[in-house]
Amino acid sequence: IKTVEQKTDETVQGLKELRAEITHILRGISYLSYELRPVELDILGWKTACELLITELNDKGINAQLVITGAERSISTDTAILLFRVVQEALKNIVRHTQATKVIVDVQFARKRIKVIISDNGRGFELPKELSDFASQGKMGLFSMKERVRLCGGALSIKSRPDKGTEVKIELKV
């Protein structure tokens, strides 16, 4: 009887561990599906989704604003996801690393292109010779932003100097 009781306890413990692992896997799947296609974009559109990111920064005490110039027009889903993700990553980096008090996300619509300039008044940093060197320095966010934009046929440039803030510029043909 003791052996059966012990096996039952082991089985119950094993089932609890299995349940915890399944819950962890489901959270990972949910996170990945969100990363592939953020719900905010489908429901609100890229502009409102970016406005929410700006609101989050303001709630954290950073004076942030979204400025849109030129004739707004609809953009492809892929372009919307790209813009949202790059803006999101840039703002995340600003919060984590820069000690900025002011941020401007400037979206400029031109005839056949969109330009997004994300600037802050934070600490800034010394740029490597090549943006691909970001990966070797452990700055994967900056590297992945550059790769995402490049894969969509666009260009990303970064200007930064210690104590002079940072500017990330994205240019895409639409």
C-alpha positions as CSV (number, residue, x, y, z in Angstrom):
1,I,0.0,0.0,0.0
2,K,2.9,2.4,0.8
3,T,4.3,1.8,-2.6
4,V,1.0,2.6,-4.3
5,E,0.7,5.8,-2.2
6,Q,4.2,6.8,-3.1
7,K,3.6,6.2,-6.8
8,T,0.4,8.2,-6.6
9,D,2.3,11.2,-5.0
10,E,5.0,10.9,-7.7
11,T,2.3,10.8,-10.4
12,V,0.5,13.9,-9.0
13,Q,3.8,15.8,-8.8
14,G,4.7,14.7,-12.3
15,L,1.3,16.0,-13.6
16,K,1.8,19.3,-11.8
17,E,5.2,19.7,-13.4
18,L,3.7,18.8,-16.8
19,R,0.9,21.3,-16.4
20,A,3.4,24.1,-15.5
21,E,5.5,23.2,-18.6
22,I,2.4,23.3,-20.9
23,T,1.4,26.6,-19.4
24,H,4.9,28.0,-20.1
25,I,4.9,26.7,-23.7
26,L,1.4,28.2,-24.3
27,R,2.7,31.6,-23.1
28,G,5.6,31.3,-25.4
29,I,3.3,30.5,-28.4
30,S,1.1,33.5,-27.5
31,Y,4.2,35.8,-27.3
32,L,5.5,34.6,-30.6
33,S,2.1,35.1,-32.4
34,Y,2.0,38.6,-30.9
35,E,5.5,39.3,-32.1
36,L,4.5,38.2,-35.6
37,R,1.4,40.3,-35.8
38,P,0.5,42.7,-33.0
39,V,-3.2,42.8,-32.2
40,E,-3.0,46.6,-31.8
41,L,-2.3,47.0,-35.5
42,D,-5.3,45.0,-36.6
43,I,-7.7,46.8,-34.2
44,L,-6.3,50.3,-34.1
45,G,-4.0,50.8,-37.0
46,W,-0.3,51.6,-36.9
47,K,-0.7,55.3,-36.0
48,T,-2.9,54.7,-33.0
49,A,-0.6,51.8,-31.9
50,C,2.3,54.1,-32.1
51,E,0.4,56.8,-30.1
52,L,-0.1,54.2,-27.4
53,L,3.7,53.6,-27.2
54,I,4.1,57.4,-26.9
55,T,1.5,57.5,-24.1
56,E,3.5,54.7,-22.2
57,L,6.6,56.9,-22.4
58,N,4.7,59.9,-21.1
59,D,3.3,57.8,-18.2
60,K,7.0,57.0,-17.3
61,G,7.8,60.7,-17.1
62,I,9.5,61.1,-20.5
63,N,8.1,64.0,-22.6
64,A,7.3,62.1,-25.8
65,Q,5.4,63.1,-28.9
66,L,4.4,61.7,-32.2
67,V,4.6,64.1,-35.1
68,I,3.2,63.2,-38.5
69,T,3.8,65.4,-41.6
70,G,2.7,65.0,-45.2
71,A,-0.4,63.4,-46.6
72,E,-1.1,60.3,-44.5
73,R,-2.1,57.3,-46.5
74,S,-2.8,53.7,-46.0
75,I,0.3,51.4,-45.9
76,S,0.6,47.7,-46.4
77,T,0.3,45.4,-43.4
78,D,4.0,44.4,-43.7
79,T,5.1,48.1,-43.7
80,A,2.8,48.8,-40.7
81,I,4.3,45.9,-38.7
82,L,7.8,47.0,-39.6
83,L,7.2,50.6,-38.6
84,F,5.5,49.6,-35.3
85,R,8.2,47.1,-34.4
86,V,11.1,49.5,-35.2
87,V,9.5,52.4,-33.2
88,Q,8.7,50.0,-30.4
89,E,12.3,48.7,-30.2
90,A,13.7,52.2,-30.4
91,L,11.5,53.4,-27.6
92,K,12.3,50.4,-25.5
93,N,16.0,51.2,-25.9
94,I,15.4,54.8,-25.0
95,V,13.7,53.8,-21.7
96,R,16.3,51.1,-20.8
97,H,19.6,52.9,-21.8
98,T,19.4,56.6,-22.4
99,Q,18.1,58.5,-19.4
100,A,16.3,60.7,-21.9
101,T,13.7,63.3,-20.8
102,K,12.4,64.1,-24.3
103,V,11.6,61.9,-27.3
104,I,10.2,62.8,-30.7
105,V,8.9,60.2,-33.2
106,D,8.6,62.1,-36.5
107,V,6.8,60.3,-39.3
108,Q,7.1,62.0,-42.7
109,F,5.0,61.0,-45.6
110,A,6.3,61.9,-49.0
111,R,5.1,60.9,-52.4
112,K,6.7,57.4,-52.7
113,R,8.3,57.0,-49.3
114,I,7.9,57.2,-45.6
115,K,10.7,58.5,-43.3
116,V,10.6,57.9,-39.5
117,I,13.0,59.8,-37.3
118,I,13.1,58.8,-33.6
119,S,15.3,61.2,-31.6
120,D,16.0,61.6,-27.9
121,N,18.0,63.9,-25.7
122,G,19.6,61.0,-23.7
123,R,23.1,59.9,-23.0
124,G,23.9,58.8,-26.5
125,F,26.8,56.4,-27.2
126,E,29.8,55.9,-29.4
127,L,28.8,54.3,-32.7
128,P,30.8,51.4,-34.1
129,K,32.3,51.7,-37.5
130,E,29.7,49.3,-39.0
131,L,26.1,48.9,-37.8
132,S,26.6,45.1,-38.1
133,D,29.1,45.5,-35.2
134,F,26.1,46.1,-32.9
135,A,25.5,42.3,-32.8
136,S,29.0,41.6,-31.7
137,Q,28.6,44.2,-28.9
138,G,25.4,42.6,-27.7
139,K,23.2,45.4,-29.0
140,M,20.8,43.0,-30.7
141,G,17.8,45.4,-30.7
142,L,19.7,47.9,-32.9
143,F,21.0,45.2,-35.1
144,S,17.6,43.5,-35.6
145,M,16.0,46.9,-36.4
146,K,18.5,47.5,-39.1
147,E,18.0,44.0,-40.5
148,R,14.2,44.3,-40.5
149,V,14.3,47.5,-42.4
150,R,16.9,46.2,-44.9
151,L,14.9,43.1,-45.6
152,C,11.9,45.4,-46.5
153,G,14.1,47.3,-49.0
154,G,14.6,50.3,-46.7
155,A,17.5,52.0,-45.0
156,L,18.2,52.6,-41.3
157,S,20.8,55.0,-40.0
158,I,21.8,55.9,-36.5
159,K,23.5,59.1,-35.3
160,S,24.7,59.3,-31.7
161,R,27.4,60.8,-29.6
162,P,28.0,60.5,-25.9
163,D,25.9,63.1,-24.0
164,K,24.3,64.3,-27.3
165,G,21.3,62.0,-27.6
166,T,20.5,59.6,-30.4
167,E,18.6,59.7,-33.7
168,V,17.4,56.6,-35.5
169,K,16.2,57.3,-39.1
170,I,14.2,54.8,-41.2
171,E,13.4,55.4,-44.9
172,L,11.1,53.1,-46.8
173,K,9.7,53.2,-50.3
174,V,5.9,52.7,-50.4
